[in-house]
Amino acid sequence: MGNSESTAEMHRIFNNAADVYDQSGVEFFGPIGRRLVEFSGIGAGQSVLDVGCGRGAVLFPVAEATGKSGEVIGIDLAEEMVKYAEGGARERGLGHVTTRVMNGQQPDYPAGRFDAVIGGFSVFIWTHGSAELKPYRELLRPGGTFAASAPSFFPTSTGKWGFLPEDVHDLLLPHMTQPKDGDAYDCPFTNIHNNWLVTPEAVESTLTGAGFVDTEVVEEDLPLTVESGAQWVRWTRSHGMRRLWDRLSEQDAEELAAEVARRLDALRGDDGVITLPTPIVYMKARAPRD
Ligand SMILES: C[S@@+](CC[C@H](N)C(=O)[O-])C[C@H]1O[C@@H](n2cnc3c(N)ncnc32)[C@H](O)[C@@H]1O
């Protein structure tokens, strides 16, 4: 599952992003985390593993859903992310939450340990198919729930990647998809049109191939709002998309950012903000009962 170079790179990217992650003032991971927990149906008293917990966008709502009679463990590869998740759990008085630095590709727990395994904008990064999802099914008790969110890779009616605003899609896509020399990062972002998330059917059959049953996949637009095009650019620099900018020279990045900001500013509505409907995929499935 994965390879050591790409895992090391993920570790570097997210450790470096931790201080600014989800801090750009743009509401994104919070609403998606809350929606994923609601969609998952996880309830009171359950034992849950949050894989790739980051700063806690899923961890905290899931801890609310289980209540103190439940147990929630958040794991993440990046120790800087785990520090924030741990601090947030303590601030919120969530005594039933624990966090650990752990590679989610090899979760170190016994089979059948959890009622639910959840991954918000995480598991999709390092999975390429059924084989890599199987470990999450094995961690579940019979009938247990797997739930995850991801940027939607379903093509738009114009064949574009809907996660990028249409007006800047062609400007940015080449930098998302073309790894530079020696680039070890291998994830769906470098294969926008050919990965296990390209259609609802592909997602369902990947889950089924991992041994899950009762699959459900939905795509929903998150109305992402920003005050300016520059704020959208800052937001892209505050999470995994920061790699797009890292690939460019400082001058090229500056020029591209200015053009992206200019095009997005032109979309400002009468309400004074720029609203960018951003398609998100939510998936859930169950471990078989016998
Ligand atoms: C886009 S963030 C999502 C974080 C959080 N779930 C949220 O919704 O805000 C992806 C997270 O996955 C973590 N991650 C990346 N590769 C990982 C791996 N192999 N094992 C565990 N966590 C990993 C990153 O460190 C990062 O915190």
The ligand as a Tripos MOL2 file, in Angstrom:
@<TRIPOS>MOLECULE
LIG
   27    29     1     0     0
SMALL
NO_CHARGES

@<TRIPOS>ATOM
      1 C1         -6.7920   17.1960    3.6610 C.3       1 LIG1
      2 S1         -6.2930   16.7020    5.2690 S.3       1 LIG1
      3 C2         -7.8440   16.2300    6.0530 C.3       1 LIG1
      4 C3         -7.7840   16.3560    7.5440 C.3       1 LIG1
      5 C4         -9.1090   16.2300    8.2750 C.3       1 LIG1
      6 N1         -9.6640   14.8980    8.1730 N.3       1 LIG1
      7 C5        -10.1010   17.2560    7.7760 C.2       1 LIG1
      8 O1        -11.1740   16.8730    7.3070 O.co2     1 LIG1
      9 O2         -9.7870   18.4660    7.8670 O.co2     1 LIG1
     10 C6         -5.5240   15.1390    5.0050 C.3       1 LIG1
     11 C7         -4.8870   14.6060    6.2690 C.3       1 LIG1
     12 O3         -4.4270   13.2770    6.0110 O.3       1 LIG1
     13 C8         -3.1750   13.1250    6.6460 C.3       1 LIG1
     14 N2         -2.4390   12.0450    6.0030 N.ar      1 LIG1
     15 C9         -1.8340   12.0430    4.7910 C.ar      1 LIG1
     16 N3         -1.3110   10.8400    4.5600 N.ar      1 LIG1
     17 C10        -1.5630   10.0660    5.6390 C.ar      1 LIG1
     18 C11        -1.2840    8.7390    5.9830 C.ar      1 LIG1
     19 N4         -0.6200    7.9270    5.1720 N.pl3     1 LIG1
     20 N5         -1.7110    8.2850    7.1900 N.ar      1 LIG1
     21 C12        -2.3930    9.0930    8.0230 C.ar      1 LIG1
     22 N6         -2.6960   10.3570    7.7540 N.ar      1 LIG1
     23 C13        -2.2810   10.8470    6.5640 C.ar      1 LIG1
     24 C14        -2.5040   14.4740    6.5160 C.3       1 LIG1
     25 O4         -1.4550   14.6530    7.4340 O.3       1 LIG1
     26 C15        -3.6750   15.4110    6.7410 C.3       1 LIG1
     27 O5         -3.8130   15.7360    8.0860 O.3       1 LIG1
@<TRIPOS>BOND
     1     1     2 1
     2     2     3 1
     3     2    10 1
     4     3     4 1
     5     4     5 1
     6     5     6 1
     7     5     7 1
     8     7     8 2
     9     7     9 1
    10    10    11 1
    11    11    12 1
    12    11    26 1
    13    12    13 1
    14    13    14 1
    15    13    24 1
    16    14    15 ar
    17    14    23 ar
    18    15    16 ar
    19    16    17 ar
    20    17    18 ar
    21    17    23 ar
    22    18    19 1
    23    18    20 ar
    24    20    21 ar
    25    21    22 ar
    26    22    23 ar
    27    24    25 1
    28    24    26 1
    29    26    27 1
@<TRIPOS>SUBSTRUCTURE
     1 LIG1         1 GROUP 0 **** ****
